[in-house]
């Protein structure tokens, strides 16, 4: 598959599915870990005033970090699979200019 409109659509769907799957797995693990650590279910809505502030903040920090990392790792894994299958990176990742020799000089 040559890079183009169809591969871009495929990547969009593929990366979305990977990110959602990663987030779902992370959420299940988070819930189990939270129950084991606190002996309670995680807050259904941390914004609820009946939830202790420390619990709401801890849950938001813990779940946000874990779900974000899981989504990023799943999307990276999907990009690797995509590249091995097609012979090129997904269209949105082809021009990321992350090479150190191409980085702009730091300004002070």
MIDOSE-1310 file (N, C-alpha, C; in nm, 2 decimals, decimal comma, always signed):
residues 108
xxxx	+0,08/-0,12/+0,00/+0,00/+0,00/+0,00/+0,09/+0,12/+0,00; +0,08/+0,21/-0,10/+0,16/+0,33/-0,11/+0,09/+0,43/-0,02; +0,18/+0,52/+0,03/+0,13/+0,63/+0,12/+0,02/+0,71/+0,04; -0,08/+0,74/+0,10/-0,19/+0,82/+0,03/-0,31/+0,83/+0,11
xxxx	-0,42/+0,87/+0,04/-0,54/+0,90/+0,11/-0,60/+0,77/+0,18; -0,60/+0,66/+0,11/-0,65/+0,54/+0,17/-0,57/+0,49/+0,29; -0,44/+0,50/+0,28/-0,35/+0,46/+0,39/-0,37/+0,55/+0,51; -0,40/+0,68/+0,48/-0,43/+0,77/+0,59/-0,56/+0,74/+0,66
xxxx	-0,66/+0,70/+0,58/-0,79/+0,66/+0,65/-0,77/+0,53/+0,72; -0,70/+0,44/+0,67/-0,67/+0,31/+0,74/-0,60/+0,34/+0,87; -0,49/+0,42/+0,86/-0,42/+0,45/+0,98/-0,51/+0,52/+1,09; -0,59/+0,61/+1,05/-0,68/+0,68/+1,14/-0,77/+0,58/+1,22
xxxx	-0,83/+0,49/+1,15/-0,91/+0,38/+1,21/-0,83/+0,29/+1,29; -0,71/+0,25/+1,24/-0,63/+0,15/+1,31/-0,57/+0,21/+1,44; -0,52/+0,34/+1,43/-0,47/+0,40/+1,55/-0,57/+0,43/+1,66; -0,69/+0,46/+1,61/-0,81/+0,49/+1,70/-0,84/+0,36/+1,78
xxxx	-0,85/+0,25/+1,70/-0,88/+0,12/+1,76/-0,77/+0,08/+1,86; -0,65/+0,10/+1,83/-0,54/+0,06/+1,92/-0,55/+0,15/+2,05; -0,57/+0,28/+2,03/-0,57/+0,37/+2,15/-0,69/+0,33/+2,24; -0,81/+0,30/+2,18/-0,92/+0,26/+2,26/-0,90/+0,13/+2,33
xxxx	-0,84/+0,04/+2,26/-0,81/-0,09/+2,33/-0,71/-0,07/+2,44; -0,61/+0,01/+2,42/-0,51/+0,03/+2,52/-0,57/+0,10/+2,64; -0,66/+0,20/+2,62/-0,73/+0,27/+2,73/-0,82/+0,17/+2,81; -0,89/+0,08/+2,74/-0,98/-0,01/+2,80/-0,90/-0,11/+2,89
xxxx	-0,79/-0,16/+2,84/-0,71/-0,25/+2,92/-0,65/-0,17/+3,05; -0,61/-0,05/+3,03/-0,55/+0,03/+3,14/-0,66/+0,06/+3,24; -0,78/+0,09/+3,20/-0,89/+0,12/+3,29/-0,92/+0,00/+3,38; -0,93/-0,12/+3,32/-0,96/-0,24/+3,39/-0,85/-0,26/+3,50
xxxx	-0,72/-0,25/+3,46/-0,61/-0,26/+3,55/-0,61/-0,16/+3,66; -0,65/-0,04/+3,62/-0,66/+0,07/+3,72/-0,76/+0,04/+3,83; -0,88/+0,00/+3,78/-0,99/-0,03/+3,88/-0,94/-0,14/+3,98; -0,88/-0,24/+3,93/-0,83/-0,35/+4,01/-0,73/-0,30/+4,11
xxxx	-0,63/-0,22/+4,06/-0,52/-0,17/+4,15/-0,58/-0,08/+4,25; -0,67/+0,01/+4,21/-0,73/+0,10/+4,31/-0,80/+0,03/+4,42; -0,88/-0,07/+4,38/-0,95/-0,15/+4,49/-0,86/-0,22/+4,58; -0,75/-0,27/+4,53/-0,65/-0,34/+4,61/-0,58/-0,24/+4,70
xxxx	-0,55/-0,12/+4,66/-0,48/-0,03/+4,74/-0,56/+0,04/+4,84; -0,69/+0,07/+4,80/-0,77/+0,15/+4,89/-0,88/+0,07/+4,96; -0,92/-0,05/+4,91/-1,03/-0,12/+4,96/-1,16/-0,07/+4,92; -1,16/+0,03/+4,83/-1,29/+0,09/+4,78/-1,29/+0,09/+4,63
xxxx	-1,41/+0,10/+4,57/-1,42/+0,12/+4,42/-1,36/+0,26/+4,39; -1,31/+0,28/+4,27/-1,26/+0,41/+4,23/-1,38/+0,51/+4,22; -1,36/+0,64/+4,24/-1,47/+0,73/+4,23/-1,54/+0,73/+4,09; -1,67/+0,72/+4,08/-1,74/+0,72/+3,95/-1,73/+0,86/+3,89
xxxx	-1,73/+0,96/+3,97/-1,72/+1,10/+3,92/-1,64/+1,18/+4,02; -1,51/+1,20/+4,00/-1,43/+1,27/+4,09/-1,47/+1,41/+4,12; -1,56/+1,47/+4,04/-1,60/+1,61/+4,06/-1,72/+1,61/+4,16; -1,77/+1,50/+4,20/-1,88/+1,49/+4,30/-1,83/+1,54/+4,43
xxxx	-1,89/+1,64/+4,49/-1,85/+1,69/+4,62/-1,85/+1,59/+4,73; -1,92/+1,48/+4,72/-1,92/+1,37/+4,82/-1,80/+1,29/+4,82; -1,72/+1,30/+4,71/-1,59/+1,23/+4,70/-1,48/+1,31/+4,77; -1,41/+1,25/+4,86/-1,30/+1,33/+4,93/-1,21/+1,39/+4,83
xxxx	-1,16/+1,51/+4,86/-1,07/+1,58/+4,76/-0,95/+1,50/+4,73; -0,88/+1,44/+4,84/-0,76/+1,37/+4,82/-0,78/+1,25/+4,72; -0,90/+1,18/+4,74/-0,93/+1,07/+4,66/-0,96/+1,11/+4,51; -1,03/+1,22/+4,49/-1,05/+1,27/+4,36/-0,93/+1,31/+4,29
xxxx	-0,84/+1,38/+4,36/-0,71/+1,42/+4,30/-0,62/+1,30/+4,27; -0,61/+1,21/+4,36/-0,53/+1,08/+4,34/-0,59/+1,00/+4,22; -0,72/+0,99/+4,21/-0,78/+0,91/+4,10/-0,75/+0,98/+3,97; -0,77/+1,11/+3,97/-0,75/+1,19/+3,84/-0,60/+1,17/+3,79
xxxx	-0,51/+1,19/+3,89/-0,37/+1,18/+3,85/-0,33/+1,04/+3,81; -0,37/+0,94/+3,88/-0,34/+0,80/+3,86/-0,40/+0,76/+3,73; -0,53/+0,78/+3,71/-0,60/+0,73/+3,59/-0,56/+0,80/+3,47; -0,54/+0,94/+3,48/-0,50/+1,01/+3,36/-0,37/+0,97/+3,31
xxxx	-0,27/+0,96/+3,40/-0,14/+0,92/+3,36/-0,14/+0,78/+3,30; -0,20/+0,68/+3,37/-0,20/+0,54/+3,32/-0,27/+0,53/+3,18; -0,39/+0,59/+3,17/-0,46/+0,58/+3,04/-0,39/+0,65/+2,93; -0,33/+0,77/+2,96/-0,25/+0,83/+2,86/-0,13/+0,75/+2,81
xxxx	-0,06/+0,69/+2,91/+0,06/+0,61/+2,87/+0,01/+0,48/+2,79; -0,10/+0,42/+2,83/-0,15/+0,30/+2,76/-0,19/+0,34/+2,62; -0,25/+0,45/+2,60/-0,29/+0,49/+2,46/-0,17/+0,52/+2,38; -0,07/+0,59/+2,44/+0,05/+0,62/+2,36/+0,13/+0,49/+2,32
xxxx	+0,14/+0,40/+2,42/+0,21/+0,27/+2,39/+0,14/+0,19/+2,29; +0,00/+0,18/+2,30/-0,07/+0,11/+2,20/-0,06/+0,17/+2,06; -0,06/+0,30/+2,05/-0,05/+0,36/+1,92/+0,09/+0,34/+1,86; +0,19/+0,35/+1,95/+0,33/+0,32/+1,90/+0,34/+0,18/+1,84
xxxx	+0,28/+0,09/+1,92/+0,28/-0,06/+1,87/+0,21/-0,07/+1,74; +0,09/+0,00/+1,73/+0,02/+0,00/+1,60/+0,10/+0,06/+1,49; +0,17/+0,16/+1,51/+0,26/+0,23/+1,41/+0,37/+0,13/+1,37; +0,43/+0,06/+1,46/+0,53/-0,04/+1,43/+0,47/-0,15/+1,34
xxxx	+0,35/-0,20/+1,38/+0,29/-0,30/+1,30/+0,25/-0,25/+1,16; +0,20/-0,13/+1,15/+0,16/-0,07/+1,02/+0,29/-0,06/+0,93; +0,40/-0,01/+0,99/+0,52/+0,01/+0,91/+0,57/-0,13/+0,86; +0,57/-0,23/+0,94/+0,62/-0,36/+0,90/+0,52/-0,42/+0,79
xxxx	+0,40/-0,39/+0,80/+0,30/-0,44/+0,70/+0,30/-0,37/+0,57; +0,33/-0,24/+0,57/+0,32/-0,16/+0,45/+0,45/-0,11/+0,40; +0,56/-0,12/+0,48/+0,69/-0,08/+0,44/+0,72/+0,07/+0,46; +0,62/+0,14/+0,52/+0,64/+0,28/+0,55/+0,56/+0,32/+0,68
xxxx	+0,60/+0,43/+0,74/+0,53/+0,48/+0,85/+0,39/+0,53/+0,81; +0,30/+0,54/+0,91/+0,17/+0,60/+0,88/+0,19/+0,74/+0,83; +0,10/+0,79/+0,75/+0,12/+0,93/+0,69/+0,14/+1,04/+0,80; +0,07/+1,04/+0,91/+0,09/+1,15/+1,01/+0,23/+1,14/+1,08
xxxx	+0,29/+1,02/+1,07/+0,42/+1,01/+1,14/+0,54/+1,01/+1,05; +0,52/+1,04/+0,92/+0,63/+1,04/+0,82/+0,72/+1,16/+0,83; +0,67/+1,27/+0,88/+0,74/+1,39/+0,88/+0,75/+1,45/+1,02; +0,80/+1,37/+1,11/+0,80/+1,42/+1,25/+0,93/+1,50/+1,29
xxxx	+1,03/+1,49/+1,20/+1,15/+1,57/+1,22/+1,21/+1,56/+1,37; +1,21/+1,44/+1,42/+1,26/+1,42/+1,55/+1,41/+1,39/+1,56; +1,48/+1,39/+1,45/+1,62/+1,36/+1,45/+1,70/+1,48/+1,51; +1,80/+1,45/+1,59/+1,87/+1,55/+1,66/+1,95/+1,64/+1,57
xxxx	+2,00/+1,58/+1,46/+2,07/+1,67/+1,36/+1,99/+1,77/+1,29; +1,85/+1,75/+1,29/+1,76/+1,84/+1,22/+1,70/+1,93/+1,32; +1,72/+1,92/+1,45/+1,66/+2,00/+1,55/+1,71/+2,14/+1,54; +1,63/+2,24/+1,56/+1,68/+2,38/+1,56/+1,77/+2,40/+1,68
xxxx	+1,87/+2,49/+1,66/+1,96/+2,52/+1,76/+1,89/+2,59/+1,88; +1,93/+2,55/+2,00/+1,86/+2,61/+2,12/+1,89/+2,76/+2,12; +1,79/+2,84/+2,17/+1,81/+2,98/+2,18/+1,81/+3,01/+2,33; +1,89/+3,11/+2,37/+1,90/+3,14/+2,51/+1,85/+3,28/+2,54
